[in-house]
Amino acid sequence: MVKMKTSWAILCTSSMLLLGGCFPTYDYNSANNYGSKRDEPKQDTSRAYQTQQQYAIVSHNHSTLDMNQFLSDQVAAMDGVNSAIVMMADNTAYVAITIDKTATGTKSGAARNETNNQGTVRGLYSPHTPFTDYRDPKQLATGSNSYDTVMKHEHISHLFKQKIAEKIRSLQPTVVDVYISANRVYINEMNRFAQEAWKGQDLKQYLPQFDALSEQVFGTQPTHPTSTE
């Protein structure tokens, strides 16, 4: 028995040298499985999203607001993302995404499915109105026959948010922080702002609404508060 245990220890040690360990950790380089295991990152010290809010109170009061089409397109091209809208408020990126099935591990186990994919031709956008196909053109996420949304941003997996934030930071190094949500209301409001931007409207007039929405969705209190004792 002792010999078998010793042999297993040697095998495990060899595996750790060759494969990076005997225990599963995050696959930090995974492109389409954000829940896979390998190469565990230092999540708290190197987190690329909501960085400032980890241990400090933050403010969502800004002086400028613009839609960044380039960053929106780049995030939308990622596995697991169906659509993306990236707004730049000062040097902070706010990201609204809808999630598709091109990747796994995008949501945590606590995520609640908000999407009903069981509609028919009639009532395509709302099963509660089966005799009309009307859809509000300002709504990107309807909750019916649509791509997935997640009510709470905490229920999007860490690695999924991490890879989105890293992409944004790599493409625009001046970004100081990144906030990401797949909340249906948030998506539709961001889509409304985007439509105004596409029409050439100055978004600064919408700053009070945008800042209030950001505070409502992401809050201002630390996500990892330190003990006061």
SVG drawing of the C-alpha trace seen along z (x, -y; Angstrom):
<svg xmlns="http://www.w3.org/2000/svg" viewBox="-54 -67 62 69">
<polyline fill="none" stroke="black" stroke-width="0.4" points="0.0,0.0 2.8,-2.4 4.5,-1.6 1.4,-2.4 0.9,-5.7 4.6,-6.6 4.2,-5.7 1.0,-7.9 2.9,-10.8 5.7,-10.4 3.2,-10.2 1.4,-13.3 4.6,-15.2 5.6,-14.3 2.2,-15.3 2.5,-18.6 5.7,-19.3 4.4,-18.1 0.8,-19.2 0.7,-22.0 -0.8,-20.0 -3.0,-17.1 -5.9,-19.4 -8.1,-21.2 -7.9,-25.0 -9.0,-27.6 -8.0,-27.3 -7.0,-31.0 -6.4,-30.7 -9.7,-29.0 -11.5,-30.8 -14.9,-29.0 -15.2,-27.4 -15.1,-30.0 -15.7,-27.3 -12.9,-25.0 -10.1,-24.2 -6.4,-24.9 -3.8,-27.5 -5.6,-29.3 -5.3,-33.1 -4.8,-35.4 -8.4,-36.6 -8.3,-39.3 -5.1,-41.0 -5.3,-40.8 -9.0,-41.2 -9.6,-43.4 -13.3,-44.3 -14.8,-46.3 -11.2,-46.6 -11.7,-49.7 -14.9,-48.5 -13.3,-45.4 -12.3,-47.1 -13.4,-50.7 -16.6,-52.7 -16.9,-53.9 -18.8,-56.7 -20.7,-56.5 -20.7,-60.2 -19.1,-61.2 -18.6,-64.2 -18.5,-62.6 -20.4,-59.7 -19.7,-58.2 -20.6,-54.9 -17.5,-53.1 -18.5,-51.1 -15.0,-49.5 -14.9,-48.1 -18.6,-47.0 -17.8,-45.0 -14.7,-43.4 -16.5,-42.2 -19.4,-41.0 -17.0,-38.8 -16.0,-36.9 -17.2,-33.3 -20.2,-33.4 -21.3,-36.9 -24.1,-37.5 -24.3,-41.3 -22.3,-44.0 -22.6,-47.7 -19.7,-49.5 -20.1,-52.9 -17.2,-55.0 -18.0,-57.3 -14.8,-59.3 -12.2,-56.5 -14.5,-53.8 -16.0,-51.2 -19.6,-50.0 -20.5,-46.9 -23.9,-45.4 -23.9,-41.9 -26.4,-39.3 -25.1,-35.7 -25.3,-32.9 -24.4,-29.2 -21.1,-29.6 -19.3,-29.1 -19.9,-27.3 -19.2,-28.4 -20.5,-31.9 -22.9,-31.9 -22.5,-30.8 -24.6,-28.1 -26.7,-30.7 -27.7,-32.4 -31.5,-32.5 -32.6,-31.9 -34.5,-35.0 -35.2,-33.8 -38.2,-32.0 -37.3,-30.2 -40.6,-28.4 -42.6,-30.9 -44.1,-30.1 -44.5,-32.3 -47.3,-34.3 -46.3,-35.9 -42.6,-35.6 -41.6,-38.4 -44.1,-37.9 -46.0,-34.7 -48.5,-36.8 -49.7,-38.5 -50.1,-35.5 -51.9,-37.5 -49.3,-40.2 -45.7,-40.2 -45.0,-43.7 -41.6,-44.3 -40.4,-47.6 -37.6,-48.6 -35.7,-50.1 -35.5,-46.7 -32.6,-44.5 -33.4,-41.9 -37.1,-40.9 -36.9,-37.8 -38.9,-35.8 -37.1,-33.9 -34.0,-36.0 -30.5,-35.5 -29.7,-34.9 -29.7,-37.6 -28.7,-37.4 -30.4,-39.5 -27.4,-40.0 -23.9,-40.8 -22.4,-38.6 -24.0,-35.6 -21.8,-36.0 -18.8,-33.8 -15.5,-35.4 -13.5,-34.1 -16.0,-35.3 -16.0,-38.9 -12.2,-38.7 -11.6,-37.9 -14.0,-40.7 -12.3,-43.2 -8.9,-42.1 -9.8,-42.5 -11.1,-46.0 -8.1,-47.0 -5.7,-45.6 -7.5,-47.5 -7.8,-50.8 -5.1,-51.0 -6.5,-54.3 -9.4,-52.4 -9.3,-52.6 -12.1,-50.2 -14.7,-47.9 -18.2,-47.2 -20.1,-44.3 -23.8,-43.3 -26.2,-41.1 -29.3,-42.4 -32.2,-42.8 -33.2,-46.3 -29.6,-47.4 -29.1,-46.0 -32.2,-47.8 -31.3,-51.1 -27.8,-50.9 -29.3,-50.0 -31.5,-53.1 -28.4,-55.3 -26.6,-53.5 -29.4,-54.3 -29.1,-58.0 -25.4,-57.8 -26.0,-56.2 -28.2,-59.1 -25.4,-61.5 -26.8,-62.8 -24.5,-64.0 -24.9,-61.5 -23.9,-64.0 -27.5,-65.0 -28.2,-61.4 -25.5,-61.4 -27.9,-61.7 -29.9,-58.7 -26.8,-56.7 -25.1,-57.4 -28.3,-56.6 -28.7,-53.3 -25.0,-52.4 -25.4,-52.9 -28.6,-50.9 -27.0,-47.9 -23.5,-47.8 -23.9,-49.7 -21.2,-51.7 -20.3,-49.6 -17.2,-47.3 -17.7,-43.8 -15.1,-42.4 -15.5,-44.7 -12.7,-44.5 -13.4,-43.8 -13.6,-46.8 -12.9,-44.7"/>
</svg>
